[in-house]
Amino acid sequence: MQYDIAKSLEILERTPSVLTSLLSGIDDEWIMNNEGPDTFSPYDVVGHLLHGEKTDWTARIKRILDHGTSKSFDSFDRFAMYEESKGKTMQQLLNEFENIRKQNMIWFKSLDLQQIDYDKKGLHPKLGEVTLRNLLATWVVHDLTHIAQITRVMAKQYKTEIGPWVEFFRILNF
Amino acid sequence: MQYDIAKSLEILERTPSVLTSLLSGIDDEWIMNNEGPDTFSPYDVVGHLLHGEKTDWTARIKRILDHGTSKSFDSFDRFAMYEESKGKTMQQLLNEFENIRKQNMIWFKSLDLQQIDYDKKGLHPKLGEVTLRNLLATWVVHDLTHIAQITRVMAKQYKTEIGPWVEFFRILNF
């Protein structure tokens, strides 16, 4: 599947409602447990998505448009949410994410990018040269894979309770 | 996390709205592509969930309550949806799934199961003895892991488009 801006916005615009459907009002046991030491709980993942929305995706788009490869992206702190989410409920994180994603979509559309813009290059501090198209596709993939992660983490909470069925669920061993 | 009926219903009851948020009205490229030969597309997965809802979960619950281990479960056809979904749109499948899941939840609550019931045993044709608790926990895990699968399959469609970022997404290689 080739990168297509309309098809990408279809995903980015619906992620807040997917997360809300999945996580709003649910028991803490589903959202505060993780997959073991140094792994994210669903609560952590939503905080991580929120932090990216505030500090990362739009900043990197701007960096490419303003500076090309002459100034590399700032590093993204993948663990910032451990501090930032403190004291917030899941519902607060979901609401904040929904609001800022909506603003970011409005901002993004206002850029009115043309086909030629997607080939513009930026510099990732670890990966080197990337295109704006790569960055925008990664925004989509990042949403989708974190939804996959959340549901996998939730499923794992019942790994023992399913008894003999565990052998049919390869995904629980990831 | 121990099996708890209220916490399980929290998942089972929200799965239709999660699937609708994720898949309703989206471009066919996101829902008709799969992970390669002999794998499911998101469209296939929803058909598979619908088939299970019609033929499998409630029938197996009844079998345990009516026959214990004296009569094993019927086998579940994991590929029945290839025939059953023919000619149906994703929206039709989503609507059917929402309706039948709702009916199944009403039926399930009407059973008014007691703690002692969850230890009742049934006979799985391949796995041997399983408890009603195992079966009910598996219903939840089956929902969650298939949502994980759908979002992983969707993410993989952009595996090439993300360029160098692919190395940060272990999940795309599953």
Interface residues (C-beta under 8 A of the other chain):
Chain A: M1 Q2 Y3 A6 K7 E10 I11 R14 S17 V18 T20 S21 L22 I26 D27 E29 W30 N33 H124 L127 G128 E129 V130 T131 R133 N134 A137 T138 V140 V141 L144 T145 I147 A148 Q149 T151 R152 M154 A155 Q157 Y158 K159 E161 I162 G163 P164 W165 E167 F169 I171 L172 F174
Chain B: M1 Q2 Y3 A6 K7 E10 I11 R14 S17 V18 T20 S21 L22 I26 D27 E29 W30 N33 H124 L127 G128 E129 V130 T131 R133 N134 A137 T138 V140 V141 L144 T145 I147 A148 Q149 T151 R152 M154 A155 Q157 Y158 K159 E161 I162 G163 P164 W165 E167 F169 I171 L172 F174
